[in-house]
Amino acid sequence: MDDLTHGPEPPEPVLNRIPEPPAPPPEPEHGIHWIFVGKSGMIRAGWGILIFIVVFAAEYWGLKHLFQHRHTGSEALPPLAGLISESLGLLCVIIATGIVALIERKSLLAYGYQGRARGARFLFGFVWGFVAISALVFALWRLGYLAFNGQMLHGSAMINYAAAWGLMFLIVALVEESLLRGYLQFTSTRGIGFWWGALLFSFLFGLGHSTNPGESPVGLFSAGAVGLVWCLSIWYTGSLYWAVGFHAAWDWGESYFYGTGDSGNVVQGHLYGTHPLGNILWSGGKTGPEGSILIVPLLIVMAILMWLWWGRRVESPFKGQGWRPAWMRKPQVIENEGLQKAA
């Protein structure tokens, strides 16, 4: 009866209660998983790049030993030898990229071969590649640093060699762009930033030409500089298609159409015959047109035109990842949807 009369007892006052200290933050997990996998859930960029390089180098070394012919550069490169050699290189790039794509659970095409307007970008890149090498050859000819020997091929031979070298240089472009500006460029962007990766791999691209016979210091510089220009197209478009088209057309025009040296190499069966004249600093000498100092203003003009065409009307899919390494920005992973933001 008393309980019913007086009701429930009031709660104890809490004014003098000492607040409990906050729970300590959880200890960071720095185990094996943390070493290899970042916060994004993807393998860390450095490990991915190391795996790619080791796999590519091992298979490239093995497959190259199966191909006994060695082109020394003292003789013109025949189309079949070029096709076999470059096809082996392409196979190595595909396998290495496929392995790291499997580890990262991505598509084989995720590193530069997705996005929209792929055919148009390749076509425009091809057109501008031929226009650029033609402009350089024309300047060399008009200034007296290059002489034409006349047309060397006629009839069916002209068509057959044009097709053979077109296919070969398309494979060259796919190999070199996919190797240095495919997985490596896209993954280094996750780690150190887009432009630091572009500088590094463009430098390696130029350095890789040092083994070519007839290469020159200007030629090595121009190879690296051209690589940076191709990186600029990737920055704006998020894909390799424009760079592949430009690369293929540049090499085809230089080697087959105009018959000049291409980083010191000459090919068997070219439409026109040419030879350099005068100071090699201006003519390029055995290196070819890209060994001429005149390539520097050409590359500057190309970069300005790309900025005028893309820079003022599109937003780079790599925005925020340009110069900032991963440890200086919020964790961010380049996804396929992000690449489609480029116009």
MOQUIUR-V756662 format. One line per field, one symbol per residue. burial: + if it has 9 or more other C-alpha atoms within 8 Angstrom, else -. A space follows every 10 residues. Layout:
BEGIN
burial->???
END
This chain:
BEGIN
burial->---------- ---------- ---------- ---+-+++-- --+++-+++- +++-++--++ --++------ --+--++++- +++-++++++ -++-++++++ ++-------+ +++++--+-- ++++++++++ -+++-++--+ +--++++--- -++----+-- ++-+++++++ ++++++++++ ++++++++++ +++++++++- +++++++-++ -+++++-+++ ++++++++++ ++++++++++ ++++++++++ ++++++++++ +++++++-++ +++++++-++ ++++++++++ +++-+--++- -++--++--+ +--+++++-- ++++++---- ---+-+--++ ++-
END
